[in-house]
Amino acid sequence: DSGVTQTPKHLITATGQRVTLRCSPRSGDLSVYWYQQSLDQGLQFLIQYYNGEERAKGNILERFSAQQFPDLHSELNLSSLELGDSALYFCASGVSGRGSYNEQFFGPGTRLTVL
Amino acid sequence: AQSVTQPDIHITVSEGASLELRCNYSYGATPYLFWYVQSPGQGLQLLLKYFSGDTLVQGIKGFEAEFKRSQSSFNLRKPSVHWSDAAEYFCAVGSSSNTGKLIFGQGTTLQVKP
């Protein structure tokens, strides 16, 4: 158990809908990272938040957004869903202070199926 | 741009045999390198990491990896594979910025024959 929790574990929805994925980082970790794992794209970095502020952006679609709250949990919002958004979405957390690097601990993921 | 290549998509080894999974990276400076394992239906678990210093790093579950700058490689090894090692293995490189985002290879699926 990494200490990172993600809910829900599975999500099935229809095209055009909006969903919210939730992540709680390990106690003490200030950074939250979101990754998407799909068969055709592999594991891709989406976005990072550090202590409530956006730190880095990767291959995240405009239909997707994220935020990190004062209690450090994070939510990834996916809207106008398409079939191609079906994937496993991972959250990871790390201490990751400015100017330093720390390993990331991954949650179990949320499997999103868009029908 | 940073990138990671895992040349072998699928590898099958017999239980008790040795294992080497290949990883090549493209990076402008000294990289931060990682190996993660993903069992079916599970998240990613960190096996080992290289930041600096000794180029041979030891990890959990009896795995080790060697950083070779001249070959831009960070291959994962295990002297004797157990059936429970069957999983997907990912090599990753850390970003040059202070964000810490990871760039992953495509993964290698390991099958273990009894």
Boltz contact constraints between the chains, C-beta under 6 A:
constraints:
  - contact:
      token1: [A, 42]
      token2: [B, 106]
      max_distance: 6.0
  - contact:
      token1: [A, 43]
      token2: [B, 104]
      max_distance: 6.0
  - contact:
      token1: [A, 45]
      token2: [B, 101]
      max_distance: 6.0
  - contact:
      token1: [A, 48]
      token2: [B, 99]
      max_distance: 6.0
  - contact:
      token1: [A, 48]
      token2: [B, 101]
      max_distance: 6.0
  - contact:
      token1: [A, 55]
      token2: [B, 99]
      max_distance: 6.0
  - contact:
      token1: [A, 56]
      token2: [B, 99]
      max_distance: 6.0
  - contact:
      token1: [A, 56]
      token2: [B, 101]
      max_distance: 6.0
  - contact:
      token1: [A, 94]
      token2: [B, 100]
      max_distance: 6.0
  - contact:
      token1: [A, 96]
      token2: [B, 100]
      max_distance: 6.0
  - contact:
      token1: [A, 98]
      token2: [B, 98]
      max_distance: 6.0
  - contact:
      token1: [A, 99]
      token2: [B, 98]
      max_distance: 6.0
  - contact:
      token1: [A, 101]
      token2: [B, 32]
      max_distance: 6.0
  - contact:
      token1: [A, 101]
      token2: [B, 94]
      max_distance: 6.0
  - contact:
      token1: [A, 101]
      token2: [B, 100]
      max_distance: 6.0
  - contact:
      token1: [A, 103]
      token2: [B, 46]
      max_distance: 6.0
  - contact:
      token1: [A, 103]
      token2: [B, 49]
      max_distance: 6.0
  - contact:
      token1: [A, 106]
      token2: [B, 43]
      max_distance: 6.0
  - contact:
      token1: [A, 106]
      token2: [B, 44]
      max_distance: 6.0
  - contact:
      token1: [A, 107]
      token2: [B, 43]
      max_distance: 6.0
  - contact:
      token1: [A, 108]
      token2: [B, 43]
      max_distance: 6.0
  - contact:
      token1: [A, 109]
      token2: [B, 43]
      max_distance: 6.0
